[in-house]
Amino acid sequence: MPEWSDNEWVLIEQEQYHQLRLYALEAMARRLTAAGRHGEAVAAALSAVRAEPLRESAHRVLIDAHLAAGNRAAAQRQYEQCRRILLDELGLEPSDTLRRLVPHPTTR
């Protein structure tokens, strides 16, 4: 109902649904990755990233899916996208956990 949209309880319920959906998408992506269903894992993880671009755990499951599929370049691109979003929006670097997932170029 439109007149309910400003009520606090509606906002709380919306946030609860949003968080539950994100956790479910991330869990699905992890399970699909473990099952070797990498395309579906990437799709689930992309849905989580699209729903909440600042959520590092969503980027992490997407990077994991790319790496499990052997797509290191895609994983690197996703890491860089996450890093750019976190820096631009929040002034934060990715966590050590996320940084350790993706091999960084070494100088020769």
C-alpha positions as CSV (number, residue, x, y, z in Angstrom):
1,M,0.0,0.0,0.0
2,P,1.5,3.3,-1.0
3,E,0.6,5.1,2.2
4,W,2.6,2.6,4.2
5,S,5.9,3.3,2.4
6,D,7.0,5.8,5.0
7,N,6.3,3.6,8.0
8,E,9.4,2.4,9.8
9,W,8.2,-1.2,10.0
10,V,7.9,-1.3,6.2
11,L,11.4,-0.1,5.8
12,I,12.7,-2.6,8.3
13,E,10.8,-5.4,6.5
14,Q,12.2,-4.3,3.1
15,E,15.8,-4.2,4.5
16,Q,15.3,-7.7,6.0
17,Y,14.1,-9.1,2.7
18,H,17.0,-7.3,0.9
19,Q,19.6,-8.8,3.3
20,L,18.0,-12.3,3.1
21,R,18.1,-12.2,-0.7
22,L,21.8,-11.2,-0.7
23,Y,22.8,-13.9,1.7
24,A,20.8,-16.4,-0.3
25,L,22.4,-15.4,-3.6
26,E,25.9,-15.5,-2.1
27,A,25.2,-19.0,-0.6
28,M,23.8,-20.2,-3.9
29,A,26.9,-18.9,-5.7
30,R,29.2,-20.7,-3.2
31,R,27.3,-24.0,-3.6
32,L,27.2,-23.8,-7.4
33,T,30.9,-23.0,-7.5
34,A,31.6,-26.0,-5.2
35,A,29.5,-28.2,-7.6
36,G,31.5,-27.0,-10.6
37,R,28.5,-25.1,-12.1
38,H,30.5,-22.0,-12.7
39,G,28.3,-20.2,-15.2
40,E,25.3,-20.4,-12.8
41,A,27.6,-19.4,-9.9
42,V,28.7,-16.3,-11.8
43,A,25.1,-15.5,-12.6
44,A,24.0,-15.7,-8.9
45,A,27.0,-13.7,-7.7
46,L,26.4,-11.1,-10.4
47,S,22.8,-10.7,-9.1
48,A,24.2,-10.1,-5.6
49,V,26.7,-7.5,-6.9
50,R,24.1,-5.8,-8.9
51,A,21.7,-5.6,-5.9
52,E,24.4,-4.3,-3.6
53,P,27.5,-3.0,-5.4
54,L,29.2,-1.9,-2.1
55,R,28.9,-5.4,-0.6
56,E,32.4,-6.9,-0.6
57,S,31.2,-10.4,0.1
58,A,29.2,-10.4,-3.1
59,H,32.3,-9.4,-5.1
60,R,34.2,-12.1,-3.3
61,V,31.9,-15.0,-4.3
62,L,31.9,-13.7,-7.9
63,I,35.7,-13.6,-7.9
64,D,35.8,-17.1,-6.4
65,A,33.4,-18.4,-9.2
66,H,35.6,-16.8,-11.9
67,L,38.8,-18.3,-10.3
68,A,37.1,-21.8,-10.0
69,A,36.3,-21.6,-13.7
70,G,39.9,-20.8,-14.5
71,N,39.0,-17.2,-15.6
72,R,41.8,-15.3,-13.9
73,A,41.4,-12.2,-16.1
74,A,37.7,-12.0,-15.2
75,A,38.5,-12.4,-11.5
76,Q,41.1,-9.6,-11.8
77,R,38.7,-7.3,-13.6
78,Q,36.1,-7.9,-10.9
79,Y,38.6,-7.2,-8.2
80,E,39.5,-3.9,-9.9
81,Q,35.9,-3.0,-10.3
82,C,35.2,-3.7,-6.6
83,R,38.3,-1.7,-5.6
84,R,37.3,1.3,-7.7
85,I,33.7,1.3,-6.3
86,L,34.9,1.0,-2.7
87,L,37.4,3.8,-3.2
88,D,35.1,6.1,-5.1
89,E,32.0,5.6,-2.8
90,L,33.5,5.0,0.6
91,G,37.2,5.9,0.4
92,L,38.1,2.3,1.4
93,E,40.5,-0.2,0.0
94,P,39.3,-3.8,-0.3
95,S,39.9,-6.1,2.7
96,D,43.0,-8.2,3.0
97,T,40.8,-11.2,2.5
98,L,39.7,-9.9,-0.9
99,R,43.2,-8.8,-1.9
100,R,44.6,-12.3,-1.3
101,L,42.1,-13.9,-3.6
102,V,43.5,-12.3,-6.8
103,P,47.1,-12.6,-7.8
104,H,48.6,-9.1,-8.4
105,P,51.0,-8.4,-11.2
106,T,54.7,-8.6,-10.2
107,T,57.3,-6.4,-11.6
108,R,60.1,-7.9,-13.7
